[in-house]
Amino acid sequence: MDHETIELILIAVTAAAVLLQAFVLLAMYLGLRKSSRAIIEQIEDLKSSIAPFVENARGLLERVGPKLEGTTSDVAEIVRALKVQAAEAEASVSEVLQRVRKQTNRIDEMITGLLNAADRAGDYVAGVVHGPVRQISGVLAAVKAIVESLRTPIPEAHETRTSRDRETFI
């Protein structure tokens, strides 16, 4: 085979490959066109089923929108009023707590003073009572000692010397 024949065969094979590629591209185009039509139909069905819902939602928002704005402003006003009332309540509670602390301190001072006075009075009464009691106890002890000393017999002087002498003699 000569060179021209081989060249002709290669050109024919290349032309056949290009033709085959054109058919494949045409088949792909036809398939994509068919798929896009199906997708468009599904989108149209979806649009027709969603459109009433969107319209209803839009109408609802148009009807409710002004009411929501009014409600929002009312709620904001209520919140402001509650903040003011909360601040007033906090101020009142703090004032009451301050008064309670003041009265508690006052009562504490009064009770402390009363207990201190009672303690001093107790010490005074104890001093007043214990002084004479100690004096009477001292007098009674002295009387007892005198009576005891008067009751005991006096030893004779002679016997005492002889017993001493005996002790030194031994």
Backbone hydrogen bonds, N-H to C=O, Kabsch-Sander energy under -0.5 kcal/mol:
donor,donor_aa,acceptor,acceptor_aa,energy
6,I,2,D,-1.8
7,E,3,H,-2.1
8,L,4,E,-2.4
9,I,5,T,-2.4
10,L,6,I,-2.4
11,I,7,E,-2.2
12,A,8,L,-2.3
13,V,9,I,-2.5
14,T,10,L,-2.4
15,A,11,I,-2.7
16,A,12,A,-2.4
17,A,13,V,-2.3
18,V,14,T,-2.5
19,L,15,A,-2.5
20,L,16,A,-2.6
21,Q,17,A,-2.4
22,A,18,V,-2.1
23,F,19,L,-2.2
24,V,20,L,-2.2
25,L,21,Q,-2.4
26,L,22,A,-2.4
27,A,23,F,-2.6
28,M,24,V,-2.3
29,Y,25,L,-2.5
30,L,26,L,-2.6
31,G,27,A,-2.3
32,L,28,M,-2.7
33,R,29,Y,-2.5
34,K,30,L,-2.1
35,S,31,G,-2.4
36,S,32,L,-2.9
37,R,33,R,-2.0
38,A,34,K,-2.0
39,I,35,S,-2.5
40,I,36,S,-2.6
41,E,37,R,-2.5
42,Q,38,A,-2.3
43,I,39,I,-2.5
44,E,40,I,-2.5
45,D,41,E,-2.4
46,L,42,Q,-2.7
47,K,43,I,-3.1
48,S,44,E,-2.6
49,S,45,D,-1.9
50,I,46,L,-2.4
51,A,47,K,-2.6
53,F,49,S,-0.5
54,V,50,I,-2.6
55,E,51,A,-2.5
56,N,52,P,-2.8
57,A,53,F,-2.6
58,R,54,V,-2.7
59,G,55,E,-2.8
60,L,56,N,-2.8
61,L,57,A,-2.7
62,E,58,R,-2.3
63,R,59,G,-2.2
64,V,60,L,-3.2
65,G,61,L,-2.3
67,K,63,R,-0.5
68,L,64,V,-2.9
69,E,65,G,-2.2
70,G,66,P,-2.3
71,T,67,K,-2.9
72,T,68,L,-2.8
73,S,69,E,-2.3
74,D,70,G,-2.3
75,V,71,T,-2.9
76,A,72,T,-2.3
77,E,73,S,-2.1
78,I,74,D,-2.6
79,V,75,V,-2.6
80,R,76,A,-2.2
81,A,77,E,-2.4
82,L,78,I,-2.6
83,K,79,V,-2.3
84,V,80,R,-2.2
85,Q,81,A,-2.6
86,A,82,L,-2.7
87,A,83,K,-2.3
88,E,84,V,-2.3
89,A,85,Q,-2.8
90,E,86,A,-2.4
91,A,87,A,-2.2
92,S,88,E,-2.5
93,V,89,A,-2.8
94,S,90,E,-2.4
95,E,91,A,-2.1
96,V,92,S,-2.6
97,L,93,V,-2.6
98,Q,94,S,-2.0
99,R,95,E,-2.2
100,V,96,V,-2.7
101,R,97,L,-2.5
102,K,98,Q,-2.2
103,Q,99,R,-2.8
104,T,100,V,-2.7
105,N,101,R,-2.5
106,R,102,K,-2.2
107,I,103,Q,-2.9
108,D,104,T,-2.4
109,E,105,N,-2.4
110,M,106,R,-2.4
111,I,107,I,-2.8
112,T,108,D,-2.5
113,G,109,E,-2.6
114,L,110,M,-2.5
115,L,111,I,-2.8
116,N,112,T,-2.4
117,A,113,G,-2.4
118,A,114,L,-2.5
119,D,115,L,-2.3
120,R,116,N,-2.5
121,A,117,A,-2.8
122,G,118,A,-2.6
123,D,119,D,-2.4
124,Y,120,R,-2.5
125,V,121,A,-3.0
126,A,122,G,-2.7
127,G,123,D,-2.5
128,V,124,Y,-2.9
129,V,125,V,-2.9
130,H,126,A,-3.0
131,G,127,G,-1.8
133,V,129,V,-1.8
134,R,130,H,-2.7
135,Q,131,G,-2.2
136,I,132,P,-3.1
137,S,133,V,-2.8
138,G,134,R,-2.6
139,V,135,Q,-2.6
140,L,136,I,-3.1
141,A,137,S,-2.5
142,A,138,G,-2.3
143,V,139,V,-2.8
144,K,140,L,-2.6
145,A,141,A,-2.4
146,I,142,A,-2.4
147,V,143,V,-2.8
148,E,144,K,-2.8
149,S,145,A,-2.3
150,L,146,I,-2.2
151,R,147,V,-1.7
152,T,148,E,-1.3
160,T,156,E,-1.0
161,R,157,A,-1.4
162,T,158,H,-2.0
163,S,159,E,-1.8
164,R,160,T,-1.3
165,D,161,R,-2.5
166,R,162,T,-2.2
167,E,163,S,-1.4
168,T,164,R,-1.8
169,F,165,D,-2.0
170,I,166,R,-1.6
